[in-house]
């Protein structure tokens, strides 16, 4: 995929800087990073840990007491 490294960098920047508005905002960046991995290799451990930490924190914002929304 042309520009794969720039796409991954932009995806990580958005996760870091933009407000998570819904569940698609959680799922789509993770799936995009996963799709790029065969071409680019794995992300650094630091970036992976940060993506997991931010995604987990964002997911907690949408969790309801009964497990639904």
N, C-alpha and C positions, 0 to 999 in steps of 0.2 A: 504494500500500500504506500503510495507516495506521501511523503510528509508524516510518516507514522510517529517519529520522535516528537515532532511539533504538536501532533494531536495528543499524544500522551502528556506532554508538558502542559498544554492548555487545559486538559481534563483535570490534572492535579491542581493547577492554579485555580480553576473554578471551584473544586471541592474545598480548597483552603479558604477562598475569599468570598464566595457567594452564599447567600442564605438558602438553606435546603427548604424547598416549598412543598414537596410531596414525596411519596414513595418512589416515583420514577427518578427523582433527583438522586435517590440512594442507589437504585439498581443500575441505571444507565452508565454512570461513570465506571462502576466496577466491571460491568460487562465489556465496556469499551477497552479498558486496560487488559482484560483477559483475552480479547480478540487480538490485540496487538502483541501479546507476549511471544507467540511463535516467531514473529518477524524480528522483534527487538530484544528478546530475552527477558528474563525476570527483572522487575524493578529492584532498586536497591532495598535493602532491609529497612532502612530508615523511611523511605517513601511508602513501602508496604505497611509498616507499622503505623505511620501517620494516616494512611487511607483507612485502615481498619479502625483506628481510634476515632477519627472524624465521622465515619459512617455509623459506627456504634452509637456515638453521641447523638447524631441526627436521627437515627432510628428510635432512640428513646423518647424523642420529642413527640413521636406519633403513636406511641404505645398507650393504649387505654388500659384501665385497671382490669377489665375482663379479657384482655388479649386482642380485642378488636379495635376498631377505630371509632 
